Each structure stands twice: as C-alpha cells, then as structure tokens.
C-alpha cells in the first residue's frame, strides 16, 4: 500500500492476476492511495491476520481507508477503482480466487459505505494499474494495450 499526493506523480501496481489492485483518490484533498492484496481474508478470520495487513482484503481495504483519512481524505469524496481478480488457473474450477477477491472487495467497500466508481475485474489476463496523482485518472495496462478506466470516456 502507498499513499501519495500530486507531487509524487503516480502510484502503480503490476502483475494483477487473481490479486486485486485498489486505487482511491480524493479530488478535493488531492490525495490518493493504492493497494495490492492477494487473498480475501485469513482462514481463521481477522484474528489470524499476519503482521502485514495488506495480504488480505479484509484487513488491507480498511487500512487503506484509514491511511487516506489520516492524510486528509474524506471517505464520502473518494473515487475508488479496482482491477485484477482474474481466473489465472485453467480448468472448470480453477481456484476461483480472483472471483472471491472481487466479492470480498465489494463486501468490504459496502460495509464502509464507499462506492466502487469503476472496475476492471475478472477475465483471464493479468494487468497493471496506474493512478495519476495530479488528476486522479486510473489507467489499466493489459499486455501491450492501455485504456483509461476512470474517468470513463463520454
């Protein structure tokens, strides 16, 4: 997880396969953050979370929201985007980890009353996510291609 301001230029996370990247930007406070989590939650619940809270959605997303609040962001102004959650293993079942990660993301954001402004979740391709801190724009790179996730094109 990282928090930044316009002078920091951009936050980037790479290789989002079944993992999920989450960006959040407050356009008034001009502060943004990004995290890359691996799993929905620890097997034994949050009591079993490791010292690094960013492994699990159940601990990483609340930690991101708290860090943004400490940096001056207001939760009701956050523009939150997500990418990743792909089905990376072949077969009828695969691991379905990407699907579970996306479901946990939505559950936690709803519990914190934070809407998801845009998403690029699912599929079978890994991607990278870039948060431009001066503007709040979120770009997704998949292979050689790149597209703007937020703001949405008219």
Backbone as CSV, one residue per row, in Angstrom:
resi,resn,N_x,N_y,N_z,CA_x,CA_y,CA_z,C_x,C_y,C_z
1,UNK,0.843,-1.172,0.000,0.000,0.000,0.000,0.885,1.230,0.000
2,UNK,0.433,2.254,-0.695,1.139,3.531,-0.716,0.111,4.653,-0.782
3,UNK,0.474,5.783,-0.179,-0.339,7.000,-0.211,0.521,8.073,-0.858
4,UNK,-0.084,8.926,-1.681,0.690,9.976,-2.321,-0.145,11.199,-2.639
5,UNK,0.577,12.236,-3.052,-0.035,13.496,-3.476,0.440,13.824,-4.885
6,UNK,-0.075,14.899,-5.461,0.218,15.255,-6.849,1.718,15.288,-7.138
7,UNK,2.517,15.795,-6.230,3.962,15.892,-6.456,4.610,14.517,-6.611
8,UNK,3.962,13.475,-6.117,4.501,12.121,-6.235,4.257,11.534,-7.628
9,UNK,3.488,12.205,-8.452,3.166,11.855,-9.831,2.224,10.674,-9.992
10,UNK,2.637,9.460,-9.620,1.772,8.302,-9.880,2.065,7.178,-8.898
11,UNK,1.039,6.352,-8.689,1.180,5.099,-7.956,0.848,3.989,-8.940
12,UNK,1.632,2.916,-8.916,1.466,1.832,-9.887,1.542,0.494,-9.163
13,UNK,0.701,-0.447,-9.580,0.850,-1.827,-9.143,0.828,-2.716,-10.373
14,UNK,1.724,-3.689,-10.365,1.930,-4.562,-11.519,1.444,-5.977,-11.235
15,UNK,1.273,-6.744,-12.306,1.023,-8.185,-12.236,-0.202,-8.541,-11.401
16,UNK,-1.299,-7.851,-11.661,-2.555,-8.181,-11.000,-3.193,-9.345,-11.753
17,UNK,-2.970,-10.545,-11.267,-3.615,-11.731,-11.825,-4.888,-11.952,-11.025
18,UNK,-4.881,-12.948,-10.144,-6.030,-13.155,-9.260,-6.035,-12.144,-8.124
19,UNK,-4.889,-11.475,-7.889,-4.814,-10.399,-6.889,-5.672,-9.232,-7.363
20,UNK,-5.967,-8.314,-6.450,-6.752,-7.139,-6.808,-5.994,-5.888,-6.393
21,UNK,-5.946,-4.930,-7.315,-5.414,-3.608,-7.020,-6.576,-2.670,-6.769
22,UNK,-6.432,-1.820,-5.770,-7.469,-0.847,-5.426,-6.826,0.531,-5.383
23,UNK,-7.400,1.475,-6.122,-6.954,2.860,-6.035,-8.083,3.675,-5.424
24,UNK,-7.706,4.703,-4.690,-8.688,5.621,-4.097,-8.112,7.023,-4.178
25,UNK,-8.936,7.977,-4.592,-8.470,9.348,-4.792,-9.516,10.324,-4.278
26,UNK,-9.075,11.300,-3.492,-9.945,12.381,-3.022,-9.612,13.603,-3.866
27,UNK,-10.517,14.019,-4.761,-10.211,15.130,-5.659,-10.123,16.488,-4.975
28,UNK,-10.656,16.621,-3.788,-10.577,17.893,-3.062,-9.274,17.966,-2.267
29,UNK,-8.985,16.961,-1.493,-7.748,16.928,-0.702,-6.529,16.654,-1.578
30,UNK,-6.767,16.165,-2.825,-5.701,15.848,-3.776,-4.728,14.819,-3.208
31,UNK,-5.297,13.798,-2.588,-4.511,12.706,-2.028,-5.079,11.398,-2.565
32,UNK,-4.184,10.459,-2.830,-4.622,9.171,-3.346,-3.843,8.042,-2.717
33,UNK,-4.361,6.846,-2.885,-3.687,5.671,-2.354,-3.943,4.478,-3.242
34,UNK,-3.082,3.485,-3.108,-3.241,2.268,-3.879,-2.762,1.098,-3.046
35,UNK,-3.453,-0.029,-3.216,-3.005,-1.252,-2.564,-3.151,-2.417,-3.523
36,UNK,-2.458,-3.488,-3.205,-2.457,-4.720,-3.992,-2.602,-5.842,-2.979
37,UNK,-3.796,-6.456,-2.919,-3.989,-7.549,-1.963,-4.053,-8.884,-2.683
38,UNK,-3.714,-9.946,-1.934,-3.561,-11.275,-2.524,-4.749,-12.194,-2.314
39,UNK,-5.358,-12.124,-1.128,-6.384,-13.092,-0.727,-7.567,-12.374,-0.092
40,UNK,-8.755,-12.995,-0.105,-9.928,-12.353,0.513,-9.759,-12.114,2.007
41,UNK,-9.321,-13.124,2.746,-9.157,-12.998,4.194,-8.434,-14.204,4.740
42,UNK,-7.893,-14.086,5.947,-7.216,-15.238,6.554,-8.209,-16.349,6.876
43,UNK,-7.735,-17.568,6.841,-8.599,-18.733,7.061,-9.347,-18.669,8.382
44,UNK,-8.704,-18.164,9.413,-9.322,-18.107,10.738,-9.969,-16.781,11.065
45,UNK,-10.203,-15.944,10.073,-10.786,-14.633,10.333,-9.702,-13.611,10.618
46,UNK,-10.096,-12.365,10.913,-9.121,-11.294,11.089,-8.194,-11.524,12.270
47,UNK,-8.559,-12.361,13.217,-7.662,-12.656,14.345,-6.404,-13.365,13.866
48,UNK,-6.475,-14.059,12.732,-5.320,-14.761,12.183,-4.564,-13.945,11.142
49,UNK,-4.873,-12.673,10.993,-4.193,-11.847,10.002,-2.717,-11.698,10.374
50,UNK,-1.848,-11.690,9.371,-0.420,-11.553,9.641,-0.062,-10.126,10.044
51,UNK,1.194,-9.928,10.398,1.663,-8.594,10.766,1.494,-7.618,9.604
52,UNK,1.585,-8.104,8.373,1.386,-7.269,7.190,-0.096,-7.313,6.819
53,UNK,-0.844,-6.254,7.097,-2.285,-6.283,6.842,-2.658,-6.227,5.364
54,UNK,-1.683,-6.043,4.484,-2.002,-5.842,3.079,-2.091,-7.132,2.279
55,UNK,-1.938,-8.261,2.917,-2.091,-9.551,2.255,-3.557,-9.836,1.961
56,UNK,-4.448,-9.434,2.853,-5.854,-9.798,2.789,-6.754,-8.586,2.559
57,UNK,-7.782,-8.759,1.731,-8.764,-7.697,1.509,-9.394,-7.257,2.820
58,UNK,-9.676,-8.216,3.682,-10.384,-7.922,4.937,-9.612,-6.981,5.859
59,UNK,-8.307,-6.921,5.717,-7.509,-6.002,6.537,-6.902,-4.877,5.696
60,UNK,-6.615,-5.141,4.416,-5.960,-4.147,3.568,-6.871,-2.967,3.236
61,UNK,-8.112,-3.244,2.889,-9.011,-2.157,2.484,-9.295,-1.214,3.653
62,UNK,-9.628,-1.710,4.851,-9.785,-0.786,5.974,-8.497,-0.012,6.292
63,UNK,-7.329,-0.648,6.131,-6.060,0.045,6.374,-5.849,1.164,5.354
64,UNK,-6.197,0.924,4.079,-6.098,1.959,3.054,-7.017,3.128,3.386
65,UNK,-8.259,2.842,3.742,-9.209,3.911,4.082,-8.729,4.720,5.280
66,UNK,-8.175,4.061,6.278,-7.661,4.753,7.469,-6.458,5.631,7.113
67,UNK,-5.549,5.118,6.303,-4.363,5.886,5.917,-4.751,7.108,5.082
68,UNK,-5.720,6.948,4.190,-6.191,8.088,3.410,-6.843,9.135,4.311
69,UNK,-7.623,8.688,5.284,-8.232,9.616,6.236,-7.179,10.380,7.021
70,UNK,-6.129,9.701,7.440,-5.041,10.351,8.185,-4.305,11.368,7.311
71,UNK,-4.332,11.165,5.994,-3.670,12.077,5.064,-4.580,13.225,4.635
72,UNK,-5.812,13.266,5.135,-6.721,14.363,4.846,-7.858,14.052,3.899
73,UNK,-7.941,12.827,3.417,-9.035,12.456,2.513,-10.329,12.274,3.304
74,UNK,-11.436,12.568,2.652,-12.758,12.356,3.231,-13.386,11.164,2.516
75,UNK,-13.860,10.206,3.275,-14.381,8.961,2.705,-15.492,9.202,1.688
76,UNK,-16.387,10.155,1.938,-17.513,10.391,1.035,-17.081,10.984,-0.311
77,UNK,-15.839,11.479,-0.402,-15.354,12.049,-1.663,-14.485,11.074,-2.451
78,UNK,-14.160,9.934,-1.890,-13.228,9.025,-2.542,-13.775,8.457,-3.853
79,UNK,-12.923,8.454,-4.856,-13.191,7.793,-6.125,-12.370,6.506,-6.072
80,UNK,-13.049,5.379,-5.923,-12.378,4.088,-5.750,-12.522,3.264,-7.026
81,UNK,-11.397,2.727,-7.484,-11.365,1.868,-8.664,-10.654,0.572,-8.307
82,UNK,-10.950,-0.490,-9.036,-10.321,-1.790,-8.772,-10.024,-2.497,-10.087
83,UNK,-8.948,-3.291,-10.059,-8.562,-4.086,-11.227,-7.923,-5.383,-10.749
84,UNK,-8.006,-6.400,-11.595,-7.416,-7.706,-11.281,-8.508,-8.739,-11.131
85,UNK,-8.331,-9.630,-10.168,-9.338,-10.644,-9.905,-9.559,-11.604,-11.058
86,UNK,-8.494,-11.889,-11.821,-8.622,-12.762,-12.986,-8.617,-14.236,-12.585
87,UNK,-9.138,-15.053,-13.473,-9.108,-16.515,-13.330,-7.801,-16.963,-13.974
88,UNK,-6.785,-17.205,-13.177,-5.453,-17.477,-13.710,-5.155,-18.968,-13.878
89,UNK,-5.916,-19.835,-13.239,-5.675,-21.268,-13.353,-6.694,-21.892,-14.289
90,UNK,-6.224,-22.788,-15.152,-7.101,-23.439,-16.120,-7.967,-24.500,-15.443
91,UNK,-8.984,-24.914,-16.141,-9.858,-25.965,-15.628,-11.210,-25.415,-15.261
92,UNK,-12.187,-26.286,-15.088,-13.552,-25.835,-14.807,-13.664,-25.085,-13.490
93,UNK,-12.918,-25.485,-12.487,-12.978,-24.798,-11.209,-11.879,-23.757,-11.073
94,UNK,-10.668,-24.052,-11.614,-9.542,-23.173,-11.366,-9.443,-23.006,-9.866
95,UNK,-9.027,-21.892,-9.422,-9.043,-21.670,-7.975,-10.198,-20.742,-7.591
96,UNK,-10.777,-20.058,-8.577,-11.841,-19.077,-8.355,-11.402,-18.007,-7.367
97,UNK,-10.092,-17.908,-7.129,-9.562,-16.931,-6.182,-9.859,-15.511,-6.624
98,UNK,-9.696,-15.224,-7.913,-9.981,-13.880,-8.403,-11.424,-13.479,-8.149
99,UNK,-12.349,-14.395,-8.385,-13.769,-14.150,-8.131,-14.025,-13.884,-6.650
100,UNK,-13.406,-14.674,-5.796,-13.564,-14.484,-4.341,-12.955,-13.160,-3.886
101,UNK,-11.824,-12.783,-4.474,-11.210,-11.495,-4.133,-12.129,-10.337,-4.506
102,UNK,-12.711,-10.400,-5.700,-13.633,-9.342,-6.127,-14.867,-9.255,-5.243
103,UNK,-15.394,-10.401,-4.846,-16.573,-10.419,-3.975,-16.251,-9.815,-2.610
104,UNK,-15.082,-10.138,-2.064,-14.700,-9.583,-0.762,-14.472,-8.080,-0.857
105,UNK,-13.881,-7.623,-1.936,-13.691,-6.188,-2.161,-15.025,-5.466,-2.076
106,UNK,-16.007,-5.960,-2.819,-17.331,-5.312,-2.819,-17.985,-5.354,-1.445
107,UNK,-17.840,-6.471,-0.753,-18.427,-6.606,0.582,-17.828,-5.591,1.562
108,UNK,-16.533,-5.442,1.540,-15.872,-4.524,2.480,-16.181,-3.077,2.131
109,UNK,-16.143,-2.728,0.857,-16.484,-1.356,0.479,-17.921,-1.027,0.880
110,UNK,-18.840,-1.944,0.671,-20.233,-1.712,1.070,-20.346,-1.530,2.570
111,UNK,-19.611,-2.319,3.344,-19.647,-2.199,4.809,-19.133,-0.840,5.267
112,UNK,-18.262,-0.218,4.473,-17.713,1.103,4.806,-18.434,2.219,4.065
113,UNK,-19.516,1.880,3.362,-20.321,2.850,2.604,-19.474,3.619,1.595
114,UNK,-18.578,2.918,0.917,-17.726,3.513,-0.106,-18.078,2.849,-1.439
115,UNK,-18.591,3.619,-2.403,-18.948,3.020,-3.696,-17.710,2.754,-4.547
116,UNK,-17.836,1.794,-5.433,-16.801,1.468,-6.406,-17.144,2.234,-7.680
117,UNK,-16.293,3.211,-8.045,-16.577,4.076,-9.190,-16.354,3.373,-10.526
118,UNK,-15.333,2.525,-10.594,-15.017,1.829,-11.839,-14.234,0.565,-11.511
119,UNK,-14.350,-0.433,-12.387,-13.631,-1.682,-12.150,-13.240,-2.333,-13.461
120,UNK,-12.169,-3.100,-13.395,-11.725,-3.962,-14.480,-11.334,-5.276,-13.803
121,UNK,-12.353,-6.036,-13.416,-12.169,-7.275,-12.659,-12.583,-8.473,-13.505
122,UNK,-11.913,-9.611,-13.266,-12.273,-10.848,-13.936,-11.440,-11.094,-15.168
123,UNK,-11.956,-11.927,-16.031,-11.231,-12.303,-17.230,-10.126,-13.295,-16.924
124,UNK,-9.177,-13.395,-17.834,-8.078,-14.363,-17.672,-6.715,-13.712,-17.842
125,UNK,-6.653,-12.405,-18.004,-5.379,-11.717,-18.251,-4.920,-10.932,-17.031
126,UNK,-3.623,-10.972,-16.797,-3.025,-10.122,-15.764,-2.987,-8.688,-16.282
127,UNK,-2.966,-7.738,-15.386,-2.929,-6.338,-15.782,-2.173,-5.514,-14.755
128,UNK,-1.861,-4.292,-15.119,-1.249,-3.315,-14.224,-2.219,-2.150,-14.077
129,UNK,-2.089,-1.428,-12.970,-2.995,-0.315,-12.668,-2.151,0.900,-12.295
130,UNK,-2.491,2.058,-12.881,-1.745,3.284,-12.635,-2.719,4.357,-12.164
131,UNK,-2.419,4.978,-11.024,-3.195,6.115,-10.512,-2.352,7.367,-10.715
132,UNK,-2.818,8.259,-11.583,-2.148,9.532,-11.822,-2.555,10.490,-10.704
133,UNK,-1.622,10.827,-9.828,-1.979,11.622,-8.651,-2.341,13.078,-8.943
134,UNK,-1.769,13.739,-9.958,-2.226,15.104,-10.231,-3.687,15.185,-10.680
135,UNK,-4.185,14.142,-11.367,-5.546,14.210,-11.923,-6.527,13.214,-11.314
136,UNK,-6.030,12.141,-10.724,-6.896,11.078,-10.214,-7.266,10.061,-11.269
137,UNK,-6.769,10.222,-12.500,-7.084,9.283,-13.581,-6.479,7.919,-13.278
138,UNK,-7.211,6.866,-13.646,-6.753,5.486,-13.451,-6.659,4.829,-14.827
139,UNK,-5.482,4.279,-15.109,-5.221,3.616,-16.383,-4.924,2.148,-16.125
140,UNK,-5.401,1.297,-17.022,-5.161,-0.141,-16.945,-4.316,-0.543,-18.148
141,UNK,-3.261,-1.308,-17.879,-2.425,-1.879,-18.945,-2.588,-3.386,-18.934
142,UNK,-2.917,-3.932,-20.087,-3.011,-5.380,-20.269,-2.186,-5.720,-21.496
143,UNK,-1.080,-6.442,-21.290,-0.189,-6.738,-22.412,0.292,-5.433,-23.008
144,UNK,0.243,-5.297,-24.327,0.703,-4.059,-24.948,-0.353,-2.950,-24.942
145,UNK,-1.583,-3.281,-24.564,-2.673,-2.305,-24.605,-2.802,-1.499,-23.328
146,UNK,-3.409,-0.320,-23.454,-3.647,0.562,-22.317,-4.989,1.250,-22.520
147,UNK,-5.754,1.393,-21.422,-7.025,2.108,-21.538,-7.314,2.859,-20.256
148,UNK,-8.063,3.923,-20.385,-8.467,4.740,-19.234,-9.659,4.072,-18.569
149,UNK,-9.524,3.794,-17.277,-10.623,3.206,-16.507,-11.488,4.290,-15.896
150,UNK,-10.836,5.307,-15.334,-11.558,6.433,-14.733,-10.776,7.697,-14.997
151,UNK,-11.373,8.798,-15.362,-12.814,8.911,-15.592,-13.218,8.167,-16.862
152,UNK,-14.449,7.732,-16.860,-14.966,6.983,-18.014,-15.040,7.890,-19.233
153,UNK,-14.765,7.331,-20.382,-14.876,8.088,-21.619,-16.338,8.443,-21.884
154,UNK,-16.605,9.628,-22.411,-18.000,10.026,-22.681,-18.636,9.190,-23.758
